């Protein structure tokens, strides 16, 4: 990175954090002010905060790589989200606002008992605590690999900045800084998309790029084939994706806290609906950047592996360096053949001659197969040289392009995008961890605690959870693709929590003992399902939710009238 890039990066981050801290440094004299910003947020602020909370650094590091490798079918993961926003706005928001709760789990005590409330809160704390650590670890890992930064120092940099303004201003600081972070994120991704098209060979425009991508199967937006083992098709998105969205936005305090801060139920509903309208197009745009990356690297030779530290290790190895040099020489020959085949296909597509297109497609398929064989040989060499290394390198694709092809100054902007996304998501998670710890676990056992003492305890809880998140990030291990790792982790817990809330909202004749036992048993069965089957993780949410409902109904039949309270 150049001096200009460092200046852009540093000034962008310092302005966002400094402005957010300055705007909210007087906030936090009461628990309502510190945790919910006095419930004064408008729908626009709520909507942007919801978008920023879920748009972590992993989204901008991993999603383009996902599309580069697998096309745009990941978009189907979000097909159920708009419907989930409508359902939550209709069912959950009025109840939460009427009861004026601080957390979603506070409602469960009014419906069931403190034990059920505590169980749901603990499930959330475990899941969100681990996810927050991963949200810090993922960008630190990739930045350290691409830029040569020390991963531990990078984690402490991101975590330290996040903790500082979250402790100082609470929810309002998170919301204010997220507005600046969202602006940086969208600006950076639009610039990246424009430059990817601009850097294509002369005479190759956006339409040509889409033709090449479509011919290579990268515009696979919708797949109606039903396969429970397939993570991304229409049916998993509209069922498993719907239930995951219901769980995340309806019961995860990191999101619920965004719209609990609304000044009215109407403002909160509009904020949720805004997210429902924006999220799918936003994800489409990020995936499109990944597809453009794929097309760009059809005309520009990529490195033999995007994971630079792995290649450098091989270069330094007396045993494996000769094999690497041989593979790289072969790569140049095969890539030139593939690039020529791609150009021939584009010419054939422009001519609209079916026979020429068929010949060009056959030529490109053969070149692509040969190039794919080289990639397989490279991954085998990496595994042989570094058995613990992650041979899959798609998480590094986007930043590799940024560093090698972006003009000076814009590199700093795109790195700021990654760090801003990391902080915006993790700060909201940190704020929700602190509020759940104090409101659902600490304050109920100390009913005489003053407002000032609760605010002070919330600040200490923020520092504690932030430090724990940093600690987990320093020892975290990657699971496949980073965007999948986060979703898998959420799916292990969200279905059970959602099941508790579905019973609370709709099954009025189910009591506290039945739902508590059902939740414990379901969570155990979910872990068993994860370790013993290869069912796609999106199905865990609907399966776990259904199990809670079914088991609770059966237990209630055995214990009629046991633990039933008047619905809130």
Protein Blocks (a to p, Z undefined) as FASTA:
>chain_A
ZZklmmmmmmmmmmmmmmmmmmmmmgokbmklmmnooopacfklmmmmmmmmmmcfklmm
mmmmmmmmnojmlmmmmmmmmmmmmmmmmmmmmmmmmnopabfklmmmmmmmmklmmmmm
mmmmmmmmmmmmmmmmmmmmmmmmmnopafklmmmmmmmmmmmmmmmnmmmlmmmmmmmm
mmmmmmmmmmmmmmmmmmpcehiafklmmmmmmmnopammbacbdcfkbmbdfklmmmmm
mmmmmmmmmmpmklmmmmmmpcbfklmmmmmmmmmmmmmmmmmmmmmmmmmmmmmmmmbc
cdfbfblmlmmmmmmpmklmmmmmmmmmmmmmmmmmmmmmmmmmmmmmmnopaklmmmmm
mmmmmmmmmmmmmmmmmmmmmmmmmmmbcfblklmmmmmmmmmmpcghjlmmmmmmmmmm
mmmmmmmmmmmmmmmmmmmmmmmmmmmbcfklmmmmmmmmmmmmmmmmmmmmmmcccehj
fklmmmmmmmmmmmmmmmmmmmmmmmmmbcfklmmmmmmmmmmmmmmmmmmcccdfklmm
mmmmmmmmmmmmmmmmmmghihpacdZZ
